[in-house]
Amino acid sequence: MRRGWLSYPTILVCFGLIYLFYTLLPKETAPYDDRSFLNVNVTAPEGATYAYTDRFMQELTALVNDSIPEKKVNLVITSFGGANTGRMRMTLAPPGERTRSQAEIAAALTRETRKYPRPAPMHRSSLQSL
C-alpha cells in the first residue's frame, strides 16, 4: 500500500504506449482480393411486408442488371431472416474480362443505391471465405 501511487504513472505510461502504437501501426488487417464476387444485404424499413420487400428486391435487381454489365450470375433471395430482409449474391466476370475491379464495381453500386433504404453492397477481404 505504500507504493499505491505508482499505479497512476503506470496507467499514464500504458495509455501513452497505446496511443503511440495506434498511430504507428497500419490500420488495414487484410487486403481485398478481387474474387469476382459481391454481396448485397438489404434491410427494408421495420414493419415492411414480404410483398414490399420483394418489390424492392426486384427494383434493385433491375438496377443491377442495367448498371453492372460485368455481372455473370445474380442470385436474389427475399426474406432470408425476416419479412423485411433480402440478400443479393453476384458473381462477376473474371478480372481479365472486365475493365473495372471488384472494389470499383462495389463503390459504383453503393453510389447507385444511396437513394434506397439501407442496401449494403460489400466485397470481402482475403481472409473471409465464400
trRosetta pair geometry for C-beta under 8 A, 3 or more apart (Angstrom, degrees):
i j d omega theta_ij theta_ji phi_ij phi_ji
1 4 5.5 -7 -160 -36 49 116
3 6 4.9 0 165 -1 91 121
4 7 6.0 -26 -176 1 56 113
5 8 6.3 -40 -174 20 55 110
5 9 7.9 41 142 -2 72 98
6 9 6.2 -57 -157 44 49 103
6 10 5.9 52 149 -24 75 111
7 10 5.6 -60 -147 40 31 116
7 11 6.3 34 156 -22 67 105
8 11 5.9 -52 -147 33 29 110
8 12 6.6 28 154 -16 62 106
9 12 5.5 -54 -147 38 37 113
9 13 6.2 39 155 -20 69 103
10 13 5.8 -53 -148 36 31 111
10 14 6.4 33 152 -20 64 105
11 14 5.6 -53 -149 35 32 113
11 15 6.5 30 154 -16 65 104
12 15 5.9 -53 -147 38 32 108
12 16 6.3 36 152 -21 64 107
13 16 5.5 -55 -149 37 32 116
13 17 6.4 31 154 -18 65 104
14 17 5.8 -55 -148 37 31 109
14 18 6.4 35 152 -22 65 104
15 18 5.5 -49 -146 33 35 115
15 19 6.4 35 155 -17 65 104
16 19 5.8 -55 -150 37 30 110
16 20 6.3 32 152 -20 64 108
17 20 5.5 -53 -144 37 33 115
17 21 6.2 26 161 -12 67 107
18 21 6.2 -61 -147 42 26 103
18 22 6.1 29 155 -23 63 111
19 22 5.6 -56 -144 35 28 114
19 23 6.5 18 161 -12 64 108
20 23 6.3 -66 -152 39 25 102
20 24 6.2 9 159 -9 65 118
21 24 5.8 -64 -135 45 31 104
21 25 5.6 18 174 -14 72 115
22 25 6.9 -53 -126 37 17 99
28 31 6.9 61 146 -81 130 54
29 125 7.7 29 82 -175 85 164
29 127 7.7 -37 119 -1 100 146
30 125 4.0 89 99 164 118 132
30 126 5.3 -146 171 47 107 84
30 127 4.3 -93 -117 -9 162 112
31 125 6.9 139 87 -156 25 88
31 126 5.6 23 73 -5 72 125
32 102 7.5 -142 152 85 112 115
32 103 5.9 98 109 -74 145 116
32 123 6.1 73 -161 106 125 112
32 124 7.5 152 -136 100 84 34
32 125 5.4 -80 -91 -112 63 58
32 126 6.8 -178 -125 -31 18 79
33 125 7.6 80 10 -179 77 38
33 126 4.3 83 -13 -89 112 96
34 95 5.0 76 122 -81 141 128
34 101 5.5 -101 -97 -160 128 90
34 102 4.5 163 -133 1 76 115
34 103 7.5 -87 -89 -12 86 83
35 102 6.7 34 40 -70 56 168
35 123 7.5 162 39 -171 97 101
35 124 6.6 -19 29 59 142 103
35 130 7.2 -165 158 -71 144 109
36 72 8.0 20 169 11 115 124
36 91 6.2 33 137 -169 94 67
36 92 4.2 -135 -161 65 73 89
36 93 6.8 -120 -142 83 121 22
36 94 5.9 -47 -79 -105 151 38
36 95 6.6 -120 -66 -43 101 72
36 102 6.4 -126 -81 -79 29 119
37 89 7.5 -16 -166 -173 94 84
37 90 7.0 150 -158 84 47 59
37 91 5.9 -19 -102 -109 73 58
37 92 6.8 -133 -58 12 27 90
37 102 7.3 8 45 -135 43 137
37 123 7.2 130 89 -138 65 84
37 124 7.1 -9 90 18 111 110
37 130 6.4 -49 164 -114 176 112
38 89 7.7 165 88 -157 52 41
38 90 4.4 -8 60 61 95 111
38 92 6.7 68 -8 -36 98 111
38 102 6.7 -177 -65 -162 91 94
38 105 6.6 -111 -58 109 143 116
38 106 5.7 -179 -121 -86 119 91
38 109 7.1 98 178 21 156 161
38 121 6.2 -8 -180 -164 118 97
38 122 7.3 151 -161 76 73 35
38 123 5.6 -52 -109 -85 71 84
39 87 7.2 -24 -169 -167 88 97
39 88 7.3 151 -163 83 41 59
39 89 5.7 -8 -110 -109 73 69
39 90 7.5 -161 -73 23 30 78
39 121 7.6 148 84 -153 44 50
39 122 5.6 -27 70 67 91 84
39 123 7.4 144 22 -97 79 36
39 124 7.2 55 7 -42 121 97
40 60 7.3 -170 125 167 150 136
40 87 7.0 151 83 -160 59 48
40 88 4.0 -1 55 55 108 105
40 89 7.9 -151 26 -67 70 32
40 90 7.2 43 -6 -10 102 112
40 109 7.2 -105 -86 151 124 138
40 113 7.8 168 -146 -69 129 169
40 119 5.6 0 -177 -176 108 106
40 120 6.7 156 -156 74 58 46
40 121 4.8 -23 -100 -94 91 67
40 122 7.5 150 -93 17 42 66
41 85 7.6 -23 -173 -164 84 97
41 86 7.8 156 -162 87 44 51
41 87 5.7 -14 -108 -107 62 79
41 119 7.4 160 84 -157 41 56
41 120 4.9 -14 60 57 87 104
41 122 7.5 -3 8 13 97 114
42 53 7.6 146 115 -157 119 94
42 56 7.0 175 165 123 145 120
42 57 6.7 179 56 -90 159 85
42 60 6.8 -115 -79 -42 149 169
42 85 6.6 145 87 -162 67 50
42 86 4.2 -9 61 62 117 93
42 87 7.0 -158 20 -72 82 33
42 88 7.3 55 -18 -8 113 97
42 116 8.0 -41 -133 137 110 128
42 118 6.6 116 -157 106 55 82
42 119 4.7 -19 -101 -105 87 78
42 120 7.4 -175 -78 17 40 71
43 84 6.2 45 -167 130 63 96
43 85 5.6 -16 -105 -104 65 77
43 117 7.7 -91 91 130 65 92
43 118 4.6 -49 62 121 86 139
44 48 3.8 -68 121 48 125 166
44 52 6.2 139 180 116 156 106
44 53 4.6 -125 -12 -97 147 88
44 56 5.8 153 -93 30 117 163
44 84 4.1 -124 61 -163 94 85
44 85 7.2 -134 13 -66 82 30
44 86 7.5 58 -28 -1 99 103
44 117 6.4 77 -139 88 47 124
44 118 7.5 -165 -83 59 19 115
45 48 5.1 114 64 -45 69 110
45 84 6.8 -106 73 -153 33 136
45 117 5.8 -30 -48 156 83 164
46 84 6.6 -145 -112 25 29 176
47 84 7.3 50 43 -65 22 140
48 52 4.5 -119 -171 86 95 134
48 53 5.4 110 128 -54 121 90
48 56 7.9 -7 180 -7 147 142
48 83 6.6 -169 93 120 69 94
48 84 4.1 107 54 -111 103 102
49 52 4.7 102 54 5 76 100
49 53 7.0 -145 95 -1 42 88
49 83 6.1 -55 -158 164 31 129
50 53 5.8 -60 -148 41 32 109
50 54 6.0 33 155 -21 68 109
50 78 6.9 101 -165 142 80 118
50 79 5.5 -10 -125 -59 95 146
50 83 4.8 -86 -63 -148 73 93
51 54 5.7 -54 -143 37 28 112
51 55 6.3 29 156 -19 63 106
52 55 5.9 -57 -150 36 28 110
52 56 6.4 29 152 -18 63 108
52 84 7.9 -8 83 -112 111 77
53 56 5.5 -55 -149 37 32 115
53 57 6.3 33 153 -20 66 105
53 78 5.5 140 120 -161 102 106
53 79 6.2 110 97 -56 145 87
53 83 6.3 174 0 158 141 60
53 84 5.5 -169 -75 -130 130 37
53 85 7.0 6 -151 35 147 19
53 86 5.7 170 172 -40 105 113
54 57 5.6 -52 -146 36 32 111
54 58 6.5 35 152 -21 63 103
54 78 4.6 37 -95 -149 73 169
54 79 7.7 -31 -63 -16 87 106
54 86 7.9 151 -89 -87 41 132
55 58 5.7 -52 -151 33 33 113
55 59 6.7 35 150 -18 63 102
56 59 5.7 -52 -152 34 34 112
56 60 6.4 33 151 -17 65 106
56 86 7.2 -176 90 7 103 149
56 116 7.3 126 -164 -157 106 120
57 60 5.5 -52 -146 39 35 114
57 61 6.3 41 151 -24 65 103
57 76 5.5 137 168 179 116 122
57 78 4.9 -135 7 -84 159 102
57 86 4.5 -147 -84 -159 122 163
57 88 7.3 170 -151 -63 95 104
58 61 5.5 -48 -146 33 33 115
58 62 6.6 35 152 -19 63 101
59 62 5.7 -52 -151 34 33 111
59 63 6.5 35 149 -19 64 104
59 116 7.8 166 105 -104 122 130
60 63 5.5 -51 -150 35 34 115
60 64 6.4 34 152 -18 66 104
60 76 7.8 151 86 -126 105 127
60 86 7.8 151 41 104 148 142
60 88 6.6 -133 125 -45 126 148
60 113 7.1 35 -128 -114 100 115
60 116 6.9 65 -85 -122 100 172
60 119 6.4 149 -120 -91 137 151
61 64 5.7 -53 -148 37 32 110
61 65 6.2 33 153 -20 65 107
61 74 6.6 134 -139 137 90 138
61 76 5.4 -42 -81 -66 121 155
61 88 7.2 -174 -84 -114 76 131
62 65 5.7 -53 -144 37 31 112
62 66 6.3 24 158 -14 64 110
63 66 6.0 -64 -148 41 27 106
63 67 5.9 -9 168 7 67 120
63 112 6.1 157 172 149 123 126
63 113 7.2 124 122 -82 155 82
64 67 6.5 -73 -129 50 23 89
64 68 5.3 -26 -169 25 67 119
64 71 6.4 78 159 -59 99 162
64 74 6.1 139 116 -126 140 148
64 88 7.0 -172 -44 173 160 152
64 90 6.9 -137 -168 -94 141 139
64 109 7.2 22 -106 -124 85 116
65 68 7.5 -46 -89 49 11 81
65 71 7.3 -97 -105 62 46 147
65 74 7.3 -106 -72 12 81 163
67 108 7.1 -165 155 140 116 113
67 109 7.3 144 104 -97 126 70
67 112 5.6 115 132 -104 174 163
68 71 4.5 73 114 -30 109 109
68 90 7.4 11 114 -172 157 150
68 92 7.9 -87 169 -108 119 98
68 105 6.1 73 -130 -158 112 112
68 108 7.6 146 -87 95 89 123
68 109 6.8 4 -64 -76 127 107
70 92 4.9 13 135 -155 104 100
70 93 5.0 -111 -166 21 75 103
70 97 7.9 141 -140 104 88 87
70 98 4.2 46 -122 -122 121 141
70 100 6.4 -119 -32 53 152 101
70 105 6.2 -96 56 -97 137 141
71 74 5.7 16 176 -55 132 107
71 90 5.6 -64 -129 -165 105 113
71 91 7.5 98 -161 75 64 49
71 92 6.1 -60 -103 -106 41 63
71 93 7.8 -21 14 -21 3 81
72 91 4.9 -54 64 102 104 94
72 92 6.3 117 2 -162 93 13
72 93 5.5 130 -51 -68 107 60
73 90 7.1 167 88 -153 58 45
73 91 4.2 24 47 39 98 113
74 88 6.5 -13 -170 -169 90 101
74 89 7.6 158 -156 81 42 48
74 90 5.1 -2 -109 -108 74 82
74 91 7.8 -135 -64 28 42 68
75 88 7.1 156 82 -157 53 49
75 89 4.5 -8 59 58 106 97
75 90 7.7 -157 27 -71 67 40
76 86 7.1 0 -174 179 83 113
76 87 7.6 169 -153 90 44 50
76 88 5.1 -9 -106 -107 74 83
77 80 4.9 45 130 -56 126 114
77 86 6.3 171 92 -158 57 66
77 87 4.7 0 57 57 104 91
77 88 7.6 -169 24 -76 67 39
77 89 7.8 30 -1 -2 105 98
78 86 4.7 -23 -115 -108 55 106
79 82 6.6 -109 -145 93 75 26
79 83 5.6 -3 -116 -117 116 34
79 84 7.9 65 -100 6 79 18
79 85 6.2 105 -114 64 36 72
79 86 6.7 -8 -28 -82 41 70
80 85 6.1 -86 46 108 71 112
80 86 7.1 106 2 -128 92 30
80 87 5.4 -13 7 4 142 118
81 85 4.7 -9 53 61 92 158
82 85 5.0 80 53 2 82 110
92 98 6.7 -43 165 -17 110 160
92 102 6.4 -173 30 -101 155 86
92 105 6.6 150 -101 43 146 172
93 97 4.3 -99 155 89 122 118
93 98 4.8 135 74 -43 114 111
94 97 5.0 78 62 12 80 106
94 98 7.5 170 83 1 40 94
95 98 6.6 -81 -144 46 30 93
95 101 7.1 13 -131 -121 103 67
95 102 7.8 -62 -90 -30 96 92
100 104 4.2 -126 -170 91 100 128
100 105 5.2 123 118 -55 126 83
100 108 7.4 -19 -171 -7 159 138
101 104 4.7 98 52 7 75 101
101 105 7.1 -140 95 -4 41 86
102 105 5.8 -55 -149 37 32 111
102 106 6.3 33 153 -19 65 107
102 123 5.1 125 145 -130 112 154
103 106 5.7 -53 -146 37 31 112
103 107 6.3 32 154 -19 64 106
103 123 6.2 -116 -87 43 57 150
104 107 5.7 -53 -146 37 32 112
104 108 6.3 32 154 -18 65 105
105 108 5.7 -54 -147 37 32 111
105 109 6.2 31 154 -18 65 107
106 109 5.8 -55 -145 39 30 110
106 110 6.3 35 152 -23 63 104
106 121 5.2 -180 -154 136 76 114
106 122 6.6 50 -153 -138 131 16
106 123 4.7 -106 -59 -21 151 109
107 110 5.6 -50 -148 32 31 115
107 111 6.6 33 152 -18 63 102
108 111 5.7 -52 -152 35 33 111
108 112 6.4 31 151 -18 65 108
109 112 5.6 -54 -144 39 34 112
109 113 6.1 18 161 -9 68 114
109 121 4.4 118 105 -80 120 171
110 113 6.2 -68 -141 44 26 100
110 114 7.0 52 156 -54 60 87
110 121 5.1 -128 -67 51 75 116
111 114 6.2 -29 -160 -15 32 115
113 116 5.0 -51 -169 35 75 116
113 119 4.5 -73 170 67 141 127
113 121 6.5 135 26 -19 145 111
116 119 5.3 25 94 -2 125 111
124 128 4.0 -112 -171 72 118 130
124 130 7.6 -167 31 -87 161 58
125 128 5.4 97 56 0 72 100
